[in-house]
Structures are given as structure tokens and as C-alpha cells.
Amino acid sequence: MRFDAQLLENAKDFLKPVLHFYEWESPSATYGYFADPAALLFLSKIGPLDLARRPTGGGVIFHIWDFAFSILVPASSTLYSVNTLNNYALINAVVLSSIESFLGNSTSFYLTPQDGDSSLKDCKHFCMAKPTQYDVMLKNKKVAGAAQRKTKNGFLHQGSICLQLPDRNYLTQIIRSREVIEAMYVHTFPLLGDGSIPKSQIETAKIRLQTLLACDLNRVCLKYSQANC
């Protein structure tokens, strides 16, 4: 997370967007800049789970079953907008295109036009428990979400694509609200299916998604400006 924070702090030094992929040495989770993990998680029961605060907003997300990345867009780029929602829509449209190419399906995915409804206040504190505007969706389930932070120098988009359904027993030990756990299962669509996935297949999927995201981001940059993104 420190690397991304430094990217945003030095955004004025970049001429083009910067795409960054995450790898985790151990089970990890991140939470939004203003979130209080102690109110949401049983911290004493977390065990080997590494927790880190993101420089962006949003809720808790577990980086055990996902593909995580970030995109820094400097204010000098033609992709940059002063309207935060426009930035969400633009970058998540790139993510949607990559997911379509990954699955070979160009008809079913969409960006949700508005925040999802939830009567449970805690759901808003967990990324995969409640869809928000411009999340990548399939059949009313969330495939990919993100959080952003915008400054006068640029914006940082931290994204997550769900690859597998989370382990329910694992979540039960850590998350305080059982309703949140149920909401995560209701609203989450795993890109690789809901069964047991071999580690080799997961790693292959991540490499493929890295390639697709890089290509699609470059394509959008060229579309907006042939000379300078």
C-alpha cells in the first residue's frame, strides 16, 4: 500500500498512467483509509492474516481469493477527469473489457448504474458485500470493484477482480457480522467458478489478466491521445 501512496504523491512526475499488480506473501486484507477494522473484524482471531490500510477509500477486501491491481492516472493525462465518477466509469470499463476477453464473453457483463441496496449498514464496509456504482457485474453479482483517491496531481484506482468464492468458515472466524458474510456470497461472482481451483490455474489466470489489462489500458490511452496519454 505504501508503494501506491507514493505513486499518488508523486503523480505529477509521470506522463502516462502506471499499472501496478499485487502479489501477496501471506493471506492479506486491506481496508479503506477511513475504515475501522476493529469494529468490523475479530482482530484477536485473525492469526496469520496481514492487514494494511489503503490510501483510497472503500471497505475491507480479502486478497486471498482475488486478483488485485492499481492504476495511477496523472492529472496531465487525457484520461484524467475532475469528476470522480467519470474516472470510475472509465477505468472499470477497461477492466470490464479485460474480463470479457478473459472469458470470451462480450454480452453479459455491465457496469452497475447505481449503488446496490442494502438494509445492513455494515455491508458498505466490505467491498464484496454490496455493489457500488460502476462496479463490474454479471447477473446482479459483483465481479470487480475498486476504490479511488483523487488529488490535484492525479488519481489512484485500486481494483480487485474476484477469482474464487471466499471460504465461509474462514470468514466466520474473522468477520463480526454473519449478515455481511451472507451478503458477500449473494453479491459475489467468482471469475474462475465456485468450485475448488488448482493453484496453477489461479496463477495462469492472473498472468492472463495482467496481459489483458495492460493491453486494454494501452488501447484506451491511444484512443484518447495518440501523442501523450
Secondary structure, DSSP 8 states (H G I E B T S, - for coil): -HHHHHHHHTGGG-SS-EEEE---SS-EEEE-TT--HHHHB-GGG-TT-EEEE-SS-S-BEETTSEEEEEEEEETTSTT--S-HHHHHHHHHHHHHHHHHHHHT--SS-EE-SS----S-GGGGGBGGGS--TT-EEETTEEEEEEEEEEETTEEEEEEEEE-S---HHHHHHHBS-HHHHHHHHHHB--TT-SS---HHHHHHHHHHHHHHHHHHHHHHHHHH-SS--
